[in-house]
C-alpha cells in the first residue's frame, strides 16, 4: 500500500473560510450550580424567588436545570460588584 500524500497545491486553499458554530448552551443541574456559586440549595431558591439569581428551567417533574451561561454571568456580576445581586 502506498503512503498517502497531502495536497500542498496552493489552489486547495481557495475553499471559503469555515466559521465554526458557537457551542450550544449547556444545562447544569443543582449540585454543579451549588459547587460553582458556593451556596446551598435553600439560598439559591430563596434568591431565585427574589429575582436575584438566574431562574431554573424544568425538564420534568423532578428535573431542574440552569443555563450555564446565566450562572457564569451571575458569578461575573458578583465578582465585579462585590456583593450578591
SEFIZA-3560 file (N, C-alpha, C; in Angstrom, 3 decimals):
REM SEFIZA-3560
<numar><xx>0.849</xx><yy>-1.165</yy><zz>0.000</zz><atom>N</atom></numar>
<numar><xx>0.000</xx><yy>0.000</yy><zz>0.000</zz><atom>CA</atom></numar>
<numar><xx>0.901</xx><yy>1.237</yy><zz>0.000</zz><atom>C</atom></numar>
<numar><xx>0.620</xx><yy>2.208</yy><zz>-0.862</zz><atom>N</atom></numar>
<numar><xx>1.430</xx><yy>3.414</yy><zz>-0.988</zz><atom>CA</atom></numar>
<numar><xx>1.053</xx><yy>4.416</yy><zz>0.098</zz><atom>C</atom></numar>
<numar><xx>2.034</xx><yy>5.161</yy><zz>0.611</zz><atom>N</atom></numar>
<numar><xx>1.718</xx><yy>6.175</yy><zz>1.626</zz><atom>CA</atom></numar>
<numar><xx>0.826</xx><yy>7.267</yy><zz>1.046</zz><atom>C</atom></numar>
<numar><xx>-0.038</xx><yy>7.827</yy><zz>1.875</zz><atom>N</atom></numar>
<numar><xx>-0.937</xx><yy>8.891</yy><zz>1.453</zz><atom>CA</atom></numar>
<numar><xx>-0.163</xx><yy>10.196</yy><zz>1.375</zz><atom>C</atom></numar>
<numar><xx>-0.378</xx><yy>10.932</yy><zz>0.304</zz><atom>N</atom></numar>
<numar><xx>0.292</xx><yy>12.216</yy><zz>0.145</zz><atom>CA</atom></numar>
<numar><xx>-0.700</xx><yy>13.344</yy><zz>0.383</zz><atom>C</atom></numar>
<numar><xx>-0.239</xx><yy>14.378</yy><zz>1.037</zz><atom>N</atom></numar>
<numar><xx>-1.067</xx><yy>15.549</yy><zz>1.269</zz><atom>CA</atom></numar>
<numar><xx>-0.988</xx><yy>16.468</yy><zz>0.072</zz><atom>C</atom></numar>
<numar><xx>-2.100</xx><yy>17.090</yy><zz>-0.270</zz><atom>N</atom></numar>
<numar><xx>-2.137</xx><yy>18.041</yy><zz>-1.370</zz><atom>CA</atom></numar>
<numar><xx>-1.665</xx><yy>19.390</yy><zz>-0.851</zz><atom>C</atom></numar>
<numar><xx>-0.506</xx><yy>19.813</yy><zz>-1.289</zz><atom>N</atom></numar>
<numar><xx>0.048</xx><yy>21.101</yy><zz>-0.860</zz><atom>CA</atom></numar>
<numar><xx>-0.110</xx><yy>22.162</yy><zz>-1.935</zz><atom>C</atom></numar>
<numar><xx>-0.890</xx><yy>21.863</yy><zz>-2.954</zz><atom>N</atom></numar>
<numar><xx>-1.129</xx><yy>22.801</yy><zz>-4.042</zz><atom>CA</atom></numar>
<numar><xx>-1.824</xx><yy>24.044</yy><zz>-3.493</zz><atom>C</atom></numar>
<numar><xx>-1.403</xx><yy>25.234</yy><zz>-3.896</zz><atom>N</atom></numar>
<numar><xx>-1.987</xx><yy>26.474</yy><zz>-3.380</zz><atom>CA</atom></numar>
<numar><xx>-3.447</xx><yy>26.620</yy><zz>-3.777</zz><atom>C</atom></numar>
<numar><xx>-3.906</xx><yy>25.955</yy><zz>-4.809</zz><atom>N</atom></numar>
<numar><xx>-5.311</xx><yy>26.053</yy><zz>-5.210</zz><atom>CA</atom></numar>
<numar><xx>-6.230</xx><yy>25.385</yy><zz>-4.188</zz><atom>C</atom></numar>
<numar><xx>-5.684</xx><yy>24.507</yy><zz>-3.355</zz><atom>N</atom></numar>
<numar><xx>-6.500</xx><yy>23.844</yy><zz>-2.338</zz><atom>CA</atom></numar>
<numar><xx>-6.945</xx><yy>24.832</yy><zz>-1.264</zz><atom>C</atom></numar>
<numar><xx>-6.266</xx><yy>25.960</yy><zz>-1.138</zz><atom>N</atom></numar>
<numar><xx>-6.615</xx><yy>26.939</yy><zz>-0.103</zz><atom>CA</atom></numar>
<numar><xx>-7.680</xx><yy>27.923</yy><zz>-0.585</zz><atom>C</atom></numar>
<numar><xx>-8.265</xx><yy>27.696</yy><zz>-1.740</zz><atom>N</atom></numar>
<numar><xx>-9.284</xx><yy>28.602</yy><zz>-2.263</zz><atom>CA</atom></numar>
<numar><xx>-10.664</xx><yy>28.325</yy><zz>-1.674</zz><atom>C</atom></numar>
<numar><xx>-10.793</xx><yy>27.296</yy><zz>-0.857</zz><atom>N</atom></numar>
<numar><xx>-12.078</xx><yy>26.993</yy><zz>-0.236</zz><atom>CA</atom></numar>
<numar><xx>-12.462</xx><yy>28.143</yy><zz>0.689</zz><atom>C</atom></numar>
<numar><xx>-13.765</xx><yy>28.457</yy><zz>0.781</zz><atom>N</atom></numar>
<numar><xx>-14.168</xx><yy>29.565</yy><zz>1.662</zz><atom>CA</atom></numar>
<numar><xx>-13.836</xx><yy>29.249</yy><zz>3.120</zz><atom>C</atom></numar>
<numar><xx>-13.575</xx><yy>30.301</yy><zz>3.878</zz><atom>N</atom></numar>
<numar><xx>-13.298</xx><yy>30.105</yy><zz>5.298</zz><atom>CA</atom></numar>
<numar><xx>-14.525</xx><yy>29.548</yy><zz>5.980</zz><atom>C</atom></numar>
<numar><xx>-14.312</xx><yy>28.571</yy><zz>6.801</zz><atom>N</atom></numar>
<numar><xx>-15.410</xx><yy>27.957</yy><zz>7.533</zz><atom>CA</atom></numar>
<numar><xx>-15.413</xx><yy>28.542</yy><zz>8.936</zz><atom>C</atom></numar>
<numar><xx>-16.536</xx><yy>29.110</yy><zz>9.316</zz><atom>N</atom></numar>
<numar><xx>-16.685</xx><yy>29.699</yy><zz>10.639</zz><atom>CA</atom></numar>
<numar><xx>-17.409</xx><yy>28.680</yy><zz>11.507</zz><atom>C</atom></numar>
<numar><xx>-16.769</xx><yy>28.233</yy><zz>12.580</zz><atom>N</atom></numar>
<numar><xx>-17.424</xx><yy>27.229</yy><zz>13.425</zz><atom>CA</atom></numar>
<numar><xx>-18.635</xx><yy>27.822</yy><zz>14.137</zz><atom>C</atom></numar>
<numar><xx>-19.638</xx><yy>26.991</yy><zz>14.308</zz><atom>N</atom></numar>
<numar><xx>-20.843</xx><yy>27.429</yy><zz>15.021</zz><atom>CA</atom></numar>
<numar><xx>-20.519</xx><yy>27.597</yy><zz>16.500</zz><atom>C</atom></numar>
<numar><xx>-21.166</xx><yy>28.551</yy><zz>17.154</zz><atom>N</atom></numar>
<numar><xx>-20.928</xx><yy>28.700</yy><zz>18.596</zz><atom>CA</atom></numar>
<numar><xx>-21.428</xx><yy>27.460</yy><zz>19.326</zz><atom>C</atom></numar>
<numar><xx>-20.823</xx><yy>27.155</yy><zz>20.463</zz><atom>N</atom></numar>
<numar><xx>-21.254</xx><yy>25.956</yy><zz>21.181</zz><atom>CA</atom></numar>
<numar><xx>-22.702</xx><yy>26.102</yy><zz>21.655</zz><atom>C</atom></numar>
<numar><xx>-23.402</xx><yy>24.995</yy><zz>21.696</zz><atom>N</atom></numar>
<numar><xx>-24.783</xx><yy>25.001</yy><zz>22.158</zz><atom>CA</atom></numar>
<numar><xx>-24.817</xx><yy>25.329</yy><zz>23.645</zz><atom>C</atom></numar>
<numar><xx>-25.884</xx><yy>25.989</yy><zz>24.101</zz><atom>N</atom></numar>
<numar><xx>-25.975</xx><yy>26.276</yy><zz>25.535</zz><atom>CA</atom></numar>
<numar><xx>-25.923</xx><yy>24.986</yy><zz>26.343</zz><atom>C</atom></numar>
<numar><xx>-25.223</xx><yy>25.029</yy><zz>27.455</zz><atom>N</atom></numar>
<numar><xx>-25.084</xx><yy>23.856</yy><zz>28.316</zz><atom>CA</atom></numar>
<numar><xx>-25.999</xx><yy>24.020</yy><zz>29.513</zz><atom>C</atom></numar>
<numar><xx>-26.687</xx><yy>22.960</yy><zz>29.865</zz><atom>N</atom></numar>
<numar><xx>-27.567</xx><yy>22.963</yy><zz>31.024</zz><atom>CA</atom></numar>
<numar><xx>-26.879</xx><yy>22.236</yy><zz>32.160</zz><atom>C</atom></numar>
<numar><xx>-26.972</xx><yy>22.806</yy><zz>33.371</zz><atom>N</atom></numar>
<numar><xx>-26.317</xx><yy>22.190</yy><zz>34.517</zz><atom>CA</atom></numar>
<numar><xx>-27.333</xx><yy>21.955</yy><zz>35.628</zz><atom>C</atom></numar>
<numar><xx>-27.093</xx><yy>20.919</yy><zz>36.417</zz><atom>N</atom></numar>
<numar><xx>-28.000</xx><yy>20.535</yy><zz>37.495</zz><atom>CA</atom></numar>
<numar><xx>-27.606</xx><yy>21.228</yy><zz>38.799</zz><atom>C</atom></numar>
<numar><xx>-28.474</xx><yy>21.137</yy><zz>39.786</zz><atom>N</atom></numar>
<numar><xx>-28.303</xx><yy>21.832</yy><zz>41.059</zz><atom>CA</atom></numar>
<numar><xx>-26.967</xx><yy>21.553</yy><zz>41.750</zz><atom>C</atom></numar>
<numar><xx>-26.501</xx><yy>20.301</yy><zz>41.842</zz><atom>N</atom></numar>
<numar><xx>-25.205</xx><yy>20.101</yy><zz>42.520</zz><atom>CA</atom></numar>
<numar><xx>-24.060</xx><yy>20.904</yy><zz>41.899</zz><atom>C</atom></numar>
<numar><xx>-24.044</xx><yy>21.012</yy><zz>40.580</zz><atom>N</atom></numar>
<numar><xx>-22.993</xx><yy>21.798</yy><zz>39.927</zz><atom>CA</atom></numar>
<numar><xx>-23.186</xx><yy>23.291</yy><zz>40.178</zz><atom>C</atom></numar>
<numar><xx>-24.433</xx><yy>23.755</yy><zz>40.162</zz><atom>N</atom></numar>
<numar><xx>-24.715</xx><yy>25.165</yy><zz>40.457</zz><atom>CA</atom></numar>
<numar><xx>-24.235</xx><yy>25.488</yy><zz>41.871</zz><atom>C</atom></numar>
<numar><xx>-24.576</xx><yy>24.631</yy><zz>42.831</zz><atom>N</atom></numar>
<numar><xx>-24.170</xx><yy>24.841</yy><zz>44.211</zz><atom>CA</atom></numar>
<numar><xx>-22.646</xx><yy>24.895</yy><zz>44.339</zz><atom>C</atom></numar>
<numar><xx>-21.960</xx><yy>24.005</yy><zz>43.650</zz><atom>N</atom></numar>
<numar><xx>-20.498</xx><yy>23.976</yy><zz>43.705</zz><atom>CA</atom></numar>
<numar><xx>-19.893</xx><yy>25.235</yy><zz>43.103</zz><atom>C</atom></numar>
<numar><xx>-20.477</xx><yy>25.725</yy><zz>42.038</zz><atom>N</atom></numar>
<numar><xx>-19.922</xx><yy>26.901</yy><zz>41.366</zz><atom>CA</atom></numar>
<numar><xx>-20.145</xx><yy>28.189</yy><zz>42.145</zz><atom>C</atom></numar>
<numar><xx>-21.317</xx><yy>28.325</yy><zz>42.760</zz><atom>N</atom></numar>
<numar><xx>-21.627</xx><yy>29.603</yy><zz>43.410</zz><atom>CA</atom></numar>
<numar><xx>-21.364</xx><yy>29.587</yy><zz>44.905</zz><atom>C</atom></numar>
<numar><xx>-21.119</xx><yy>28.420</yy><zz>45.481</zz><atom>N</atom></numar>
<numar><xx>-20.808</xx><yy>28.338</yy><zz>46.900</zz><atom>CA</atom></numar>
<numar><xx>-21.989</xx><yy>28.584</yy><zz>47.809</zz><atom>C</atom></numar>
<numar><xx>-23.189</xx><yy>28.264</yy><zz>47.323</zz><atom>N</atom></numar>
<numar><xx>-24.387</xx><yy>28.436</yy><zz>48.141</zz><atom>CA</atom></numar>
<numar><xx>-25.141</xx><yy>27.114</yy><zz>48.222</zz><atom>C</atom></numar>
<numar><xx>-25.899</xx><yy>26.977</yy><zz>49.283</zz><atom>N</atom></numar>
<numar><xx>-26.739</xx><yy>25.792</yy><zz>49.467</zz><atom>CA</atom></numar>
<numar><xx>-28.030</xx><yy>25.949</yy><zz>48.671</zz><atom>C</atom></numar>
<numar><xx>-28.734</xx><yy>24.836</yy><zz>48.539</zz><atom>N</atom></numar>
<numar><xx>-29.984</xx><yy>24.789</yy><zz>47.781</zz><atom>CA</atom></numar>
<numar><xx>-30.979</xx><yy>25.853</yy><zz>48.253</zz><atom>C</atom></numar>
<numar><xx>-31.171</xx><yy>25.959</yy><zz>49.553</zz><atom>N</atom></numar>
<numar><xx>-32.174</xx><yy>26.893</yy><zz>50.074</zz><atom>CA</atom></numar>
<numar><xx>-31.836</xx><yy>28.343</yy><zz>49.720</zz><atom>C</atom></numar>
<numar><xx>-30.554</xx><yy>28.707</yy><zz>49.776</zz><atom>N</atom></numar>
<numar><xx>-30.142</xx><yy>30.070</yy><zz>49.442</zz><atom>CA</atom></numar>
<numar><xx>-30.358</xx><yy>30.355</yy><zz>47.957</zz><atom>C</atom></numar>
<numar><xx>-30.078</xx><yy>29.369</yy><zz>47.122</zz><atom>N</atom></numar>
<numar><xx>-30.281</xx><yy>29.526</yy><zz>45.675</zz><atom>CA</atom></numar>
<numar><xx>-31.757</xx><yy>29.750</yy><zz>45.377</zz><atom>C</atom></numar>
<numar><xx>-32.623</xx><yy>28.899</yy><zz>45.932</zz><atom>N</atom></numar>
<numar><xx>-34.053</xx><yy>29.029</yy><zz>45.662</zz><atom>CA</atom></numar>
<numar><xx>-34.638</xx><yy>30.307</yy><zz>46.277</zz><atom>C</atom></numar>
<numar><xx>-34.120</xx><yy>30.731</yy><zz>47.430</zz><atom>N</atom></numar>
<numar><xx>-34.579</xx><yy>31.989</yy><zz>48.034</zz><atom>CA</atom></numar>
<numar><xx>-34.252</xx><yy>33.156</yy><zz>47.113</zz><atom>C</atom></numar>
<numar><xx>-33.013</xx><yy>33.215</yy><zz>46.622</zz><atom>N</atom></numar>
<numar><xx>-32.612</xx><yy>34.303</yy><zz>45.724</zz><atom>CA</atom></numar>
<numar><xx>-33.374</xx><yy>34.244</yy><zz>44.402</zz><atom>C</atom></numar>
<numar><xx>-33.651</xx><yy>33.029</yy><zz>43.916</zz><atom>N</atom></numar>
<numar><xx>-34.456</xx><yy>32.905</yy><zz>42.691</zz><atom>CA</atom></numar>
<numar><xx>-35.829</xx><yy>33.532</yy><zz>42.902</zz><atom>C</atom></numar>
<numar><xx>-36.446</xx><yy>33.250</yy><zz>44.036</zz><atom>N</atom></numar>
<numar><xx>-37.787</xx><yy>33.782</yy><zz>44.298</zz><atom>CA</atom></numar>
<numar><xx>-37.771</xx><yy>35.302</yy><zz>44.451</zz><atom>C</atom></numar>
<numar><xx>-36.633</xx><yy>35.853</yy><zz>44.866</zz><atom>N</atom></numar>
<numar><xx>-36.476</xx><yy>37.301</yy><zz>44.997</zz><atom>CA</atom></numar>
<numar><xx>-36.026</xx><yy>37.960</yy><zz>43.692</zz><atom>C</atom></numar>
<numar><xx>-35.739</xx><yy>37.157</yy><zz>42.683</zz><atom>N</atom></numar>
<numar><xx>-35.277</xx><yy>37.700</yy><zz>41.408</zz><atom>CA</atom></numar>
<numar><xx>-33.813</xx><yy>38.078</yy><zz>41.407</zz><atom>C</atom></numar>
<numar><xx>-33.043</xx><yy>37.534</yy><zz>42.362</zz><atom>N</atom></numar>
<numar><xx>-31.621</xx><yy>37.878</yy><zz>42.479</zz><atom>CA</atom></numar>
<numar><xx>-30.707</xx><yy>36.748</yy><zz>42.037</zz><atom>C</atom></numar>
<numar><xx>-31.256</xx><yy>35.738</yy><zz>41.386</zz><atom>N</atom></numar>
<numar><xx>-30.471</xx><yy>34.599</yy><zz>40.915</zz><atom>CA</atom></numar>
<numar><xx>-31.152</xx><yy>34.065</yy><zz>39.663</zz><atom>C</atom></numar>
<numar><xx>-30.380</xx><yy>33.540</yy><zz>38.705</zz><atom>N</atom></numar>
<numar><xx>-30.991</xx><yy>33.022</yy><zz>37.475</zz><atom>CA</atom></numar>
<numar><xx>-32.048</xx><yy>31.957</yy><zz>37.761</zz><atom>C</atom></numar>
<numar><xx>-33.120</xx><yy>32.006</yy><zz>37.003</zz><atom>N</atom></numar>
<numar><xx>-34.212</xx><yy>31.044</yy><zz>37.152</zz><atom>CA</atom></numar>
<numar><xx>-33.813</xx><yy>29.690</yy><zz>36.583</zz><atom>C</atom></numar>
<numar><xx>-34.311</xx><yy>28.660</yy><zz>37.218</zz><atom>N</atom></numar>
<numar><xx>-34.101</xx><yy>27.303</yy><zz>36.712</zz><atom>CA</atom></numar>
<numar><xx>-35.152</xx><yy>27.020</yy><zz>35.644</zz><atom>C</atom></numar>
<numar><xx>-34.891</xx><yy>25.994</yy><zz>34.858</zz><atom>N</atom></numar>
<numar><xx>-35.847</xx><yy>25.501</yy><zz>33.873</zz><atom>CA</atom></numar>
<numar><xx>-36.226</xx><yy>24.086</yy><zz>34.260</zz><atom>C</atom></numar>
<numar><xx>-37.458</xx><yy>23.736</yy><zz>34.030</zz><atom>N</atom></numar>
<numar><xx>-37.925</xx><yy>22.395</yy><zz>34.361</zz><atom>CA</atom></numar>
<numar><xx>-37.868</xx><yy>21.512</yy><zz>33.119</zz><atom>C</atom></numar>
<numar><xx>-37.203</xx><yy>20.379</yy><zz>33.261</zz><atom>N</atom></numar>
<numar><xx>-37.179</xx><yy>19.390</yy><zz>32.179</zz><atom>CA</atom></numar>
<numar><xx>-38.141</xx><yy>18.242</yy><zz>32.468</zz><atom>C</atom></numar>
<numar><xx>-38.787</xx><yy>18.307</yy><zz>33.591</zz><atom>N</atom></numar>
<numar><xx>-39.724</xx><yy>17.271</yy><zz>34.000</zz><atom>CA</atom></numar>
<numar><xx>-40.111</xx><yy>17.506</yy><zz>35.438</zz><atom>C</atom></numar>
<numar><xx>-40.955</xx><yy>16.621</yy><zz>35.985</zz><atom>N</atom></numar>
<numar><xx>-41.441</xx><yy>16.839</yy><zz>37.347</zz><atom>CA</atom></numar>
<numar><xx>-40.341</xx><yy>16.880</yy><zz>38.409</zz><atom>C</atom></numar>
<numar><xx>-39.241</xx><yy>16.197</yy><zz>38.191</zz><atom>N</atom></numar>
<numar><xx>-38.169</xx><yy>16.168</yy><zz>39.191</zz><atom>CA</atom></numar>
<numar><xx>-36.814</xx><yy>16.495</yy><zz>38.589</zz><atom>C</atom></numar>
<numar><xx>-36.804</xx><yy>17.378</yy><zz>37.601</zz><atom>N</atom></numar>
<numar><xx>-35.545</xx><yy>17.700</yy><zz>36.929</zz><atom>CA</atom></numar>
<numar><xx>-35.474</xx><yy>19.200</yy><zz>36.637</zz><atom>C</atom></numar>
<numar><xx>-34.716</xx><yy>19.914</yy><zz>37.468</zz><atom>N</atom></numar>
<numar><xx>-34.487</xx><yy>21.349</yy><zz>37.259</zz><atom>CA</atom></numar>
<numar><xx>-33.061</xx><yy>21.545</yy><zz>36.762</zz><atom>C</atom></numar>
<numar><xx>-32.906</xx><yy>22.455</yy><zz>35.810</zz><atom>N</atom></numar>
<numar><xx>-31.588</xx><yy>22.767</yy><zz>35.261</zz><atom>CA</atom></numar>
<numar><xx>-31.453</xx><yy>24.283</yy><zz>35.138</zz><atom>C</atom></numar>
<numar><xx>-30.212</xx><yy>24.735</yy><zz>35.082</zz><atom>N</atom></numar>
<numar><xx>-29.903</xx><yy>26.146</yy><zz>34.855</zz><atom>CA</atom></numar>
<numar><xx>-29.070</xx><yy>26.241</yy><zz>33.590</zz><atom>C</atom></numar>
<numar><xx>-29.169</xx><yy>27.372</yy><zz>32.915</zz><atom>N</atom></numar>
<numar><xx>-28.334</xx><yy>27.635</yy><zz>31.744</zz><atom>CA</atom></numar>
<numar><xx>-26.965</xx><yy>28.064</yy><zz>32.266</zz><atom>C</atom></numar>
<numar><xx>-25.938</xx><yy>27.321</yy><zz>31.889</zz><atom>N</atom></numar>
<numar><xx>-24.583</xx><yy>27.561</yy><zz>32.393</zz><atom>CA</atom></numar>
<numar><xx>-24.149</xx><yy>29.013</yy><zz>32.187</zz><atom>C</atom></numar>
<numar><xx>-24.425</xx><yy>29.559</yy><zz>31.031</zz><atom>N</atom></numar>
<numar><xx>-24.016</xx><yy>30.936</yy><zz>30.702</zz><atom>CA</atom></numar>
<numar><xx>-24.632</xx><yy>31.933</yy><zz>31.684</zz><atom>C</atom></numar>
<numar><xx>-25.888</xx><yy>31.710</yy><zz>32.087</zz><atom>N</atom></numar>
<numar><xx>-26.544</xx><yy>32.613</yy><zz>33.034</zz><atom>CA</atom></numar>
<numar><xx>-25.875</xx><yy>32.545</yy><zz>34.410</zz><atom>C</atom></numar>
<numar><xx>-25.452</xx><yy>31.354</yy><zz>34.805</zz><atom>N</atom></numar>
<numar><xx>-24.752</xx><yy>31.196</yy><zz>36.083</zz><atom>CA</atom></numar>
<numar><xx>-23.394</xx><yy>31.888</yy><zz>36.012</zz><atom>C</atom></numar>
<numar><xx>-22.685</xx><yy>31.711</yy><zz>34.898</zz><atom>N</atom></numar>
<numar><xx>-21.387</xx><yy>32.370</yy><zz>34.727</zz><atom>CA</atom></numar>
<numar><xx>-21.528</xx><yy>33.885</yy><zz>34.771</zz><atom>C</atom></numar>
<numar><xx>-22.577</xx><yy>34.419</yy><zz>34.126</zz><atom>N</atom></numar>
<numar><xx>-22.797</xx><yy>35.865</yy><zz>34.134</zz><atom>CA</atom></numar>
<numar><xx>-23.120</xx><yy>36.362</yy><zz>35.541</zz><atom>C</atom></numar>
<numar><xx>-23.886</xx><yy>35.577</yy><zz>36.302</zz><atom>N</atom></numar>
<numar><xx>-24.207</xx><yy>35.946</yy><zz>37.679</zz><atom>CA</atom></numar>
<numar><xx>-22.928</xx><yy>35.999</yy><zz>38.513</zz><atom>C</atom></numar>
<numar><xx>-22.067</xx><yy>34.992</yy><zz>38.355</zz><atom>N</atom></numar>
<numar><xx>-20.794</xx><yy>34.961</yy><zz>39.080</zz><atom>CA</atom></numar>
<numar><xx>-19.950</xx><yy>36.180</yy><zz>38.707</zz><atom>C</atom></numar>
<numar><xx>-19.870</xx><yy>36.495</yy><zz>37.416</zz><atom>N</atom></numar>
<numar><xx>-19.111</xx><yy>37.669</yy><zz>36.968</zz><atom>CA</atom></numar>
<numar><xx>-19.641</xx><yy>38.950</yy><zz>37.607</zz><atom>C</atom></numar>
<numar><xx>-20.958</xx><yy>39.057</yy><zz>37.722</zz><atom>N</atom></numar>
<numar><xx>-21.568</xx><yy>40.237</yy><zz>38.329</zz><atom>CA</atom></numar>
<numar><xx>-21.198</xx><yy>40.339</yy><zz>39.810</zz><atom>C</atom></numar>
<numar><xx>-21.184</xx><yy>39.216</yy><zz>40.501</zz><atom>N</atom></numar>
<numar><xx>-20.804</xx><yy>39.206</yy><zz>41.914</zz><atom>CA</atom></numar>
<numar><xx>-19.343</xx><yy>39.634</yy><zz>42.054</zz><atom>C</atom></numar>
<numar><xx>-18.491</xx><yy>39.144</yy><zz>41.173</zz><atom>N</atom></numar>
<numar><xx>-17.062</xx><yy>39.493</yy><zz>41.226</zz><atom>CA</atom></numar>
<numar><xx>-16.876</xx><yy>40.992</yy><zz>40.959</zz><atom>C</atom></numar>
<numar><xx>-17.589</xx><yy>41.526</yy><zz>39.973</zz><atom>N</atom></numar>
<numar><xx>-17.437</xx><yy>42.938</yy><zz>39.632</zz><atom>CA</atom></numar>
<numar><xx>-17.932</xx><yy>43.880</yy><zz>40.720</zz><atom>C</atom></numar>
<numar><xx>-19.072</xx><yy>43.553</yy><zz>41.314</zz><atom>N</atom></numar>
<numar><xx>-19.695</xx><yy>44.481</yy><zz>42.248</zz><atom>CA</atom></numar>
<numar><xx>-19.497</xx><yy>44.091</yy><zz>43.704</zz><atom>C</atom></numar>
<numar><xx>-18.911</xx><yy>42.942</yy><zz>43.972</zz><atom>N</atom></numar>
<numar><xx>-18.549</xx><yy>42.559</yy><zz>45.315</zz><atom>CA</atom></numar>
<numar><xx>-19.686</xx><yy>42.147</yy><zz>46.231</zz><atom>C</atom></numar>
<numar><xx>-20.881</xx><yy>41.998</yy><zz>45.702</zz><atom>N</atom></numar>
<numar><xx>-21.992</xx><yy>41.508</yy><zz>46.516</zz><atom>CA</atom></numar>
<numar><xx>-22.935</xx><yy>40.675</yy><zz>45.657</zz><atom>C</atom></numar>
<numar><xx>-23.826</xx><yy>39.983</yy><zz>46.302</zz><atom>N</atom></numar>
<numar><xx>-24.788</xx><yy>39.167</yy><zz>45.558</zz><atom>CA</atom></numar>
<numar><xx>-25.884</xx><yy>40.072</yy><zz>45.024</zz><atom>C</atom></numar>
<numar><xx>-26.119</xx><yy>40.005</yy><zz>43.717</zz><atom>N</atom></numar>
<numar><xx>-27.151</xx><yy>40.868</yy><zz>43.123</zz><atom>CA</atom></numar>
<numar><xx>-28.522</xx><yy>40.569</yy><zz>43.679</zz><atom>C</atom></numar>
//
